[in-house]
Structures are given as structure tokens and as C-alpha cells.
């Protein structure tokens, strides 16, 4: 191997580039032009920019991927995860072209990529399975009267939690099946679906495996992935907490049994569901590197991506099962561009400022290191934070602190929600299931209000230092407004300490440090960490992911109120709430609509957004059509309302 083509993007492309460089390989990464400023573009030896178009035309175009490998003289291809990573046709095309595929054999991909075939293999390996019903849309519908609800509907070729739906009744099943079948066809190119028994109080446990081409197969212990939202993992950790050793041994044995049954090679993950009684059931096998592979690397010291290359290059494992042991505890947080307080809707858009953790003990996997736009075409995950500690409690505390040090301003993220999970008693006790986030949603969304007194002290310290440095003199007084209240601060230096009189209260501040946007100080022997961002007459202060905006009264411009012109128009327009793709247009010009009628279906970051009429009216204009990509605030349609409220 001399050069690898990476038909992927984001943090996984960067992860592969780093592993390849460590092995002395050159890299070629494929990107869309809008990602020219990403780290993958900067650190890869060569970059090929796709022409604008759908994923079908670029990342999912096997013919093009092979041609690019040949064009750039790449002798191997590493697909990462997502896109073509589990596509057996890519592996076959590589073999035909004399290119090394960094991953399992095409036969392995074919066997485990089809969930129905995978279950048959698990059954052959004597691995427990939940009851299931398989087939096309009509065959599943014909069995609706006999199913033991609740059931879980899945796409036969799906992966990563996509295309899944819990149905609690026959009516729900009949409602969702046609949509899920079409979704499976759109996402995975196969309309087949299957229904399986749904285990309500379950843990999601997976076993990482490595297998070379010399009949050596090992497991790298287990990962706990039960903290999920809409079947998408949010927090992963290794090893699993409060899992009996006897159960772990059964999981390891069954994971390896499946590998031996199909002569598996390369890295892979066997996923299981564990019920409240300690029974485990095969879920699926991911025949690729996984998003959460990092936590397994942290507790074992094994570089999984490097070993993917070595195994593909016919190298034998240099360790056996007895050589592997668990060192401490690791936790991974998936930071996503989504708004937890708006039903976790995706939040693509421009990042205004980006602050990265500066601690060497934090492993950050991210595809960029400066503010850039987050685009709706891609998955909403924008970063992964990985920490390691000697115990789970230490790892949890490190994870909280790491999360507070990664600041993505300008778009909403799930960072605060994740810290709510990390601080929840059930999580710290290890008492979670795949329904944890659903059951505790309101509790996890509710946050205590910020301590305004601490923010006012932080603001006073920050402005005092800033003005002193700017004007080379001591500033004695400051007036500012925070949360509607006016504060007055006076300062007096006491050696290395700073005395602040704040609205007739006295505070002594010590060990003050201001670096770029980060302010640290001690108050009553407690250390506080604030991030400070100035914009004209305001300063935003962020502490433990809670934000407060302070107005400097001495910066306030004169207020010139203008009367708002009353809008008498009876034409309503609907603007795109986020950058999206138009999936369906349900109306036409001249059509009458009633409040609540479905007008459009938009899709962004693999999430559908159903746009409904907000008033009775008549459609005046339709500005878009199905398949079109629309920008934020782009006009989609307009209609004449009957009543102007």
C-alpha cells in the first residue's frame, strides 16, 4: 500500500488520514467544494472536489469512486462509515480493478448488510434472536392481525438506526409501513422491511471485534450505547457499567461465534439487545469502523483504524485475546447541530465562533478548526468528544468539563442536553435503557436558571481587566445591565487580589486569568471558568454551557424608536425554516387549503419536516418543486388567506 483514496468527509475522513500518515501512506480525500476549508482538505496529500450534485452522483457513485482511485494512482480505498462503507458492490468493484478494499470481504458485507440474512447467520451460530416477520410491504401487512405489539419496524438494508419505527398497535403499523418502505428505498435502495419483537426495557450493548486473514479473531470488550434519541446514539462508553461478568462472557462468545461462522475479517461490531432479565438477543453486525470506535481504543490502547489497514494488507494480529485488558473507563459524546427544545430539529447554518478544548486529556474528533457553515446535506453530528479516566465517575466528570470547553456559537447544538444526561442520577448510577431519553425528556430539557450574581461578578472582572489593559489605567467604576437589573461595580486592588463592591456587596477575587475569550478566577476558594464574547455594547458570558448577555450602560447608543408600519397584506408566505431538500409538494396554484392541511415535506439531515397550513386560504404561488434544494428563508409558497387576524 502506498496511497489510499478516502471517499468520505468530516471527522472520519480526518481520522483515516491520520492513521494512513502514521503508516506512511499518502492520502486522497473526496469532498464537495463547500468543504474546501475543512481539516480533511488541509491535511490530505491530495483532494478531489466533486462536482455539485446529489450523493448518488458523487459519494454513492461506485463507478466514479473506482475511476478516481485509478486517476490518482491510489492502490487502496478506505470508505470510513456511512456512504458506501457497507456496500458489497464497492468491495467487488475494488477487487475487479485490482484495488485493495480496507474492510471486510465482499461476501462478509453481503451477508451482514442484509438484516434478514444476518439473522439467519446468527441463528446458525446459536445466537439468541428476537421473534421477527420479514418480507415486502404486502406480506408484512398481511400479518398485521397476528403480531404481538409493540413491534419495531426496520429497513432490511438499513444501518445506524435509520429507517426505524416503533408501532404500538395495528393502526400505527398500517399508518407507518408504506412510508417506511418508501424511506428504505430512498435511503438504502431496497424497499424490503422487517418487523421484530420490541424489547421495551433494553440496553444496547455491542462487542468490538478484530479478525485477520490468518484465522485470528479477538474481541476488544464491549461498549454501552443505550443513551439514544430516535435510535441515534448520543453517549457511548466502554466498558459497560453494572453488566454482570457472566453476561459479558456470553456476549463475547456469541460475537466471536458469528465471526467464525462467516470467516469474518477486518474490524467489525456485533450489536446486542439485553433485556431487564439479563437475556441478550442479536441485533445486527456493523461491518465497518463505527463512530464510537474511539472508546474501545481508549480502554485497550489498540488503534483500530491502523489495524484495518494492516489486516487488509494481509498482516497478522500481533496480540491474542489474553494480551488484551481493560484500562479504566472511556466516554464519547456526540455533539450534533440540533435544537433539543424544538423537537431536536436540525440546525444547519453558519457557525459564528468556535472555541476548542485546550486540554491534552481530551480527545476531540472534529472535521474543522475554525468557524464554517454546517450544511443540511450532511448528518447533524459535527464533533465527538472522548475522555478517559481511571474510573467511570472520573470519566463522567471529565466528559462534563470537556463538553463545556467546546463552544459552537451561531447554531444550536445538543451540548446542554448531553450534560443534563451526564448529570442525571439514573445515568450516574448506570440505570439506563434505550428509552431513557424518552422517559426523562422533560427532566433532561429543564435546566436551572443561571446564577446571575456569578455572571455579574465575571462581567465586572472581565471589563475591569479589559479596560485596564486598553487604557493603561485603573478603572474605578462600571455600570451595566443584566437580566433587566442595573448593577454598579467599584474596584480596589489588594495586592494580587481584586476587591469588587457590587450593589453594596463585597467580593474578593483571586488568581485571575484571561486568555483570548476564556476568563478564570477564584471566589471563596472555588474556581470559575467563563467564556466572554464582545459585540458592540454587549458581552455574552458562557459558564457551564449557560449563556447570559450583559449590556454595558456606558456603551449604549441613543435610542431612536421608529413606529412599526402596520402590514395590511392578506398574502401569507412560507419561508424555508432551515436549508432543506423538498421531498414532496402537496398543493398547486389555485388550490383551496384548510388549516392543518399538509402543504410540503422538507428533509434536512435525514429528518423530515412536515409543513402544514396555518390558516384557511387559496394557494397563490408555488415557488419550488420536489427534489429542489432550498436555502434558509427561501420563499416556498404563498397563499391568500380568507381571514386576516
Residue pairs with C-beta under 8 A, 6 or more apart in sequence:
1 23
1 25
1 75
1 76
1 100
1 309
1 312
1 313
2 25
2 26
2 75
3 25
3 26
3 27
3 28
3 45
3 72
3 73
3 74
3 75
3 76
4 16
4 20
4 25
4 26
4 27
4 28
4 74
4 75
4 76
4 77
4 78
4 102
4 309
5 28
5 30
5 65
5 68
5 69
5 72
5 74
5 76
5 77
5 78
6 13
6 16
6 17
6 20
6 27
6 28
6 29
6 30
6 40
6 44
6 77
6 78
6 79
6 80
7 30
7 59
7 65
7 68
7 77
7 79
7 80
7 83
7 84
8 16
8 29
8 30
8 59
8 78
8 79
8 80
8 81
8 82
8 83
8 85
9 29
9 30
9 31
9 32
9 35
9 38
9 40
9 59
9 367
9 378
10 38
10 40
10 367
10 378
10 379
10 381
11 365
11 366
11 367
11 383
11 384
12 80
12 81
12 82
12 289
12 291
13 29
13 31
13 40
13 44
13 80
13 367
14 39
14 40
14 43
14 365
14 366
14 367
15 80
15 305
15 365
16 27
16 78
16 80
16 305
17 27
17 29
17 40
17 43
17 44
18 43
19 303
19 305
19 306
19 308
19 309
20 26
20 27
20 78
20 309
21 27
22 303
22 306
23 306
23 309
23 310
25 76
25 309
26 45
26 46
27 44
27 45
27 46
28 44
28 45
28 46
28 47
28 48
28 68
28 69
28 72
28 74
29 40
29 41
29 44
29 46
29 47
29 48
30 47
30 48
30 49
30 50
30 58
30 59
30 65
30 68
31 38
31 40
31 41
31 47
31 48
31 49
31 50
32 49
32 50
32 52
32 58
32 377
33 49
33 50
33 52
34 373
34 375
35 41
35 367
36 47
36 49
37 368
37 370
37 372
38 367
38 368
38 372
39 366
39 367
39 368
39 369
40 47
40 367
41 47
46 72
48 68
48 71
48 72
50 57
50 58
50 59
51 57
51 58
55 83
55 377
57 64
58 64
59 83
59 84
60 83
60 84
62 84
62 87
62 89
62 90
62 93
63 93
65 77
65 84
65 90
65 93
66 93
66 94
66 97
66 99
68 74
69 75
69 77
69 94
69 97
69 99
70 97
70 99
74 99
75 99
75 100
76 99
76 100
76 101
76 102
76 309
76 312
77 90
77 94
77 99
77 100
77 101
77 102
78 102
78 103
78 308
78 309
79 85
79 87
79 90
79 101
79 102
79 103
79 288
80 288
80 289
81 160
81 288
81 289
81 290
81 291
82 160
82 379
84 90
85 103
85 288
85 289
86 109
86 112
86 113
86 159
86 286
86 287
86 288
87 109
87 113
88 106
88 107
88 109
88 110
88 113
89 106
90 101
91 101
91 103
91 104
91 105
91 106
91 109
92 106
94 100
94 101
95 101
95 106
100 312
100 313
101 312
102 266
102 308
102 309
102 312
103 109
103 266
103 267
103 287
103 288
103 308
103 312
104 264
104 265
104 266
104 268
104 287
104 288
105 265
107 262
108 262
108 263
108 264
108 265
108 266
108 268
108 287
109 287
110 117
111 117
111 118
111 121
111 262
112 118
112 121
112 262
112 268
112 284
112 285
112 286
112 287
113 157
113 159
113 287
114 156
114 157
115 154
115 155
115 156
115 157
115 158
115 194
115 284
116 134
116 156
116 192
116 194
118 282
118 284
118 285
119 129
119 132
119 282
121 258
121 261
121 262
122 129
122 258
122 282
123 129
124 261
125 254
125 257
125 258
125 260
125 261
126 254
126 257
127 254
127 257
127 258
127 282
128 254
128 279
128 280
128 281
128 282
129 281
129 282
130 196
130 197
130 199
130 273
130 281
131 148
131 196
131 197
132 194
132 195
132 196
132 197
133 140
133 143
133 147
133 194
133 195
133 196
134 140
134 156
134 192
134 194
134 195
135 192
135 194
136 181
136 191
136 192
136 193
137 177
137 178
137 181
137 191
137 193
140 177
140 193
140 194
140 195
141 174
141 177
143 195
144 170
144 173
144 174
145 170
147 170
147 173
147 195
148 197
149 167
149 168
149 169
149 170
149 173
150 166
150 167
150 168
150 198
150 200
151 166
151 167
151 173
151 195
151 196
151 197
151 198
152 164
152 165
152 166
152 167
152 195
152 196
152 197
152 198
153 164
153 165
153 166
153 167
153 173
153 176
153 177
153 180
153 193
153 194
153 195
154 163
154 164
154 193
154 194
154 195
154 196
155 162
155 163
155 164
155 180
155 183
155 184
155 187
155 188
155 190
155 192
155 193
156 184
156 188
156 190
156 192
156 193
156 194
157 184
157 188
157 189
157 190
157 192
158 164
158 184
158 187
158 188
159 188
159 284
159 286
160 232
161 228
161 230
161 231
161 232
161 233
162 187
162 188
162 231
162 606
163 180
163 183
163 184
163 187
163 188
163 193
164 231
165 176
165 180
166 198
167 173
167 176
167 195
173 195
177 193
180 193
181 191
181 193
182 191
184 190
184 191
184 192
184 193
185 191
187 606
199 273
199 275
199 281
200 435
201 275
201 276
201 433
201 435
202 226
202 273
202 274
202 275
202 276
202 433
202 434
202 435
203 224
203 226
203 240
203 243
203 273
203 274
203 432
203 433
203 434
204 224
204 225
204 226
204 228
204 233
204 271
204 272
204 273
204 274
204 283
204 434
205 222
205 223
205 224
205 225
205 226
205 240
205 243
205 251
205 271
205 272
205 273
205 274
205 280
206 222
206 223
206 225
206 269
206 270
206 271
206 272
206 290
207 219
207 221
207 222
207 223
207 251
207 252
207 255
207 269
207 270
207 271
207 272
208 219
208 220
208 221
208 222
208 223
208 267
208 268
208 269
208 290
208 293
208 296
208 304
209 217
209 218
209 219
209 220
209 255
209 256
209 259
209 264
209 267
209 268
209 269
209 270
210 217
210 218
210 219
210 220
210 266
210 267
210 302
210 304
210 307
210 311
210 317
211 217
211 218
211 259
211 264
211 265
211 266
211 268
211 311
212 265
212 311
212 315
212 316
212 317
213 265
213 311
213 314
213 316
214 316
214 317
216 316
216 317
216 320
217 256
217 259
217 260
217 264
218 317
218 319
218 320
218 321
218 324
219 252
219 255
219 256
219 321
220 296
220 300
220 302
220 304
220 324
221 238
221 239
221 248
221 252
221 296
221 299
221 300
221 324
221 326
222 238
222 239
222 240
222 243
222 248
222 251
222 252
223 236
223 237
223 238
223 239
223 240
223 292
223 295
223 296
224 236
224 237
224 238
224 239
224 240
224 241
224 243
225 233
225 236
225 271
225 292
226 432
226 433
226 434
226 436
227 233
227 234
227 235
227 236
227 421
227 427
227 432
227 436
227 437
228 234
228 434
228 437
229 344
229 437
229 438
230 344
233 291
233 292
233 334
234 333
234 334
234 414
234 417
234 418
234 421
234 437
235 331
235 332
235 333
235 334
235 418
235 421
235 422
236 291
236 292
236 295
236 331
236 332
236 334
237 295
237 329
237 330
237 331
237 332
237 392
237 395
238 295
238 296
238 298
238 299
238 326
238 329
238 330
239 248
239 299
239 326
239 329
240 248
241 329
241 392
241 430
242 430
242 431
243 274
244 278
247 274
247 278
247 280
250 280
251 272
251 280
254 270
254 272
254 280
254 282
255 270
258 264
258 270
258 282
258 285
259 268
259 270
264 287
265 311
266 287
266 308
266 311
266 312
267 288
267 289
267 293
267 304
267 307
267 308
267 311
268 285
268 286
268 287
268 288
269 285
269 286
269 290
270 282
270 285
271 282
271 283
271 284
271 285
271 286
272 280
272 281
272 282
272 283
273 280
273 281
273 283
273 434
274 280
274 281
275 281
276 433
289 304
289 305
289 308
291 334
291 381
291 384
292 332
293 304
293 305
294 330
294 332
294 363
294 365
294 384
294 386
295 330
295 331
295 332
295 386
296 302
296 304
296 330
297 303
297 304
298 328
298 330
298 363
298 386
298 388
299 326
299 327
299 328
299 329
299 330
299 388
300 324
300 325
300 326
300 327
301 327
302 319
302 324
307 317
311 317
328 388
328 389
328 390
328 391
328 395
329 388
329 389
329 390
329 391
329 392
329 394
329 395
330 386
330 387
330 388
330 389
330 395
331 386
331 387
331 395
331 396
331 398
331 399
332 384
332 385
332 386
333 384
333 385
333 386
333 399
333 402
333 403
333 418
334 381
334 383
334 384
334 414
334 418
335 381
335 382
335 383
335 384
335 385
335 403
335 406
335 408
335 413
335 414
335 415
335 418
336 380
336 381
336 382
336 413
336 414
337 346
337 347
337 348
337 349
337 374
337 380
337 381
337 382
337 408
337 411
337 412
337 413
337 605
338 344
338 345
338 346
338 347
338 380
338 412
338 413
338 414
338 605
339 345
339 347
339 412
340 412
340 414
340 416
340 417
340 444
340 445
341 412
341 445
342 412
344 414
345 577
345 578
345 607
345 609
346 376
346 380
346 578
346 604
346 605
346 607
347 374
347 380
347 411
347 412
347 413
347 578
348 373
348 374
348 375
348 376
348 380
348 411
348 578
348 579
348 604
348 605
348 632
349 373
349 374
349 410
349 411
349 578
349 579
349 632
350 371
350 372
350 373
350 374
350 410
350 411
351 371
351 372
351 373
351 374
351 408
351 409
351 410
351 411
352 371
352 409
352 410
353 371
353 407
353 409
353 410
353 517
353 533
354 368
354 369
354 370
354 371
354 407
354 408
354 409
355 405
355 406
355 407
355 409
355 517
355 518
355 531
356 364
356 366
356 369
356 405
356 406
357 364
357 385
357 402
357 405
357 406
358 405
359 401
359 402
359 405
361 387
361 388
361 398
362 385
362 386
362 387
362 398
362 402
362 405
363 385
363 386
363 387
363 388
364 383
364 384
364 385
364 386
364 406
365 383
365 384
365 385
365 386
366 382
366 383
366 384
367 382
367 383
371 410
374 380
374 382
374 411
375 579
376 578
376 579
376 580
376 581
376 604
376 605
377 581
377 629
378 605
379 605
379 606
380 605
380 607
382 408
382 413
383 406
383 408
385 399
385 402
385 403
385 406
387 395
387 398
387 399
387 402
388 395
388 398
389 395
389 396
389 397
389 398
392 430
393 428
396 422
396 427
396 428
399 422
400 419
400 422
400 423
403 415
403 418
403 419
403 422
403 545
404 419
404 529
404 544
404 545
406 415
407 531
407 542
408 415
409 533
409 540
415 545
416 447
416 545
416 546
417 444
417 445
419 544
419 545
420 443
420 444
420 445
420 447
421 427
421 436
421 437
421 444
422 428
424 440
424 443
424 444
426 432
426 436
426 440
427 436
437 444
447 546
450 543
450 546
450 547
450 548
452 482
452 483
452 485
452 548
454 523
454 528
454 543
455 482
455 530
455 541
455 543
455 548
455 550
456 480
456 482
456 487
456 489
456 502
456 550
457 500
457 502
457 507
457 509
457 523
458 519
458 521
458 528
458 530
458 532
458 541
458 543
459 480
459 482
459 532
459 539
459 541
459 550
460 478
460 480
460 487
460 489
460 491
460 500
460 502
461 498
461 500
461 509
461 512
461 519
461 521
462 514
462 519
462 530
462 532
462 539
462 541
463 475
463 478
463 480
463 539
463 552
464 475
464 478
464 489
464 491
464 498
464 500
465 512
465 514
465 519
466 514
467 475
468 474
468 475
474 491
474 493
475 491
476 490
476 491
477 488
477 489
477 490
477 491
478 488
478 489
478 491
478 552
478 554
479 486
479 487
479 488
479 489
479 552
479 553
479 554
480 486
480 487
480 489
480 550
480 551
480 552
480 553
481 487
481 550
481 551
481 553
482 548
482 550
482 551
483 548
486 553
487 502
487 503
488 502
488 503
489 500
489 501
489 502
490 500
490 501
491 498
491 499
491 500
491 501
492 498
492 499
492 501
493 499
494 508
496 510
497 508
497 509
497 510
498 508
498 509
498 510
498 512
499 506
499 507
499 508
499 509
500 506
500 507
500 508
500 509
507 523
508 523
509 521
509 522
509 523
510 521
510 522
510 523
511 520
511 521
511 522
511 527
512 519
512 520
512 521
513 519
513 520
513 521
514 520
517 531
517 532
517 533
518 529
518 530
518 531
518 532
519 529
519 530
519 531
519 532
520 527
520 528
520 529
520 530
521 527
521 528
522 528
528 543
529 543
530 541
530 542
530 543
531 541
531 542
531 543
532 539
532 540
532 541
532 542
533 539
533 540
533 542
536 555
537 551
537 552
537 555
537 556
537 557
538 549
538 550
538 551
538 552
539 549
539 550
539 552
540 547
540 548
540 549
540 550
541 547
541 548
541 549
541 550
542 548
568 644
570 640
570 641
570 644
571 620
571 638
571 639
571 640
571 641
572 614
572 615
572 617
572 638
572 639
572 640
572 641
573 635
573 636
573 637
573 638
574 599
574 600
574 611
574 635
574 636
574 637
574 638
575 633
575 634
575 635
575 636
576 602
576 630
576 631
576 632
576 633
576 634
576 636
577 602
577 609
577 632
578 602
578 604
578 609
578 632
579 604
579 629
579 630
579 631
579 632
580 602
580 603
580 604
580 609
580 629
580 630
581 602
581 603
581 604
581 627
581 628
581 629
581 630
582 600
582 601
582 602
582 624
582 625
582 626
582 627
582 628
582 629
582 630
582 636
583 601
583 602
583 603
583 608
583 626
584 600
584 601
584 626
585 599
585 600
585 622
585 624
585 625
585 626
586 597
586 598
586 599
586 600
586 601
587 593
587 597
587 599
587 600
587 619
587 622
587 637
588 619
588 622
589 619
589 620
589 621
589 622
590 618
590 619
591 618
591 619
592 616
592 617
592 618
592 619
593 599
593 613
593 616
593 617
593 618
593 619
593 639
594 613
594 616
595 612
595 613
595 614
595 615
595 616
596 612
596 613
597 612
597 613
598 610
598 611
598 612
599 611
599 612
599 613
599 637
600 610
600 611
600 624
600 636
600 637
601 608
601 609
601 610
601 611
602 608
602 609
602 611
602 630
603 609
611 636
613 639
615 641
615 642
615 643
615 645
616 641
616 642
616 643
617 639
617 640
617 641
617 642
618 639
618 640
618 642
619 637
619 638
619 639
620 637
620 638
620 639
620 640
621 637
621 638
622 636
622 637
623 634
623 635
623 636
623 637
623 638
624 630
624 634
624 636
624 637
630 636
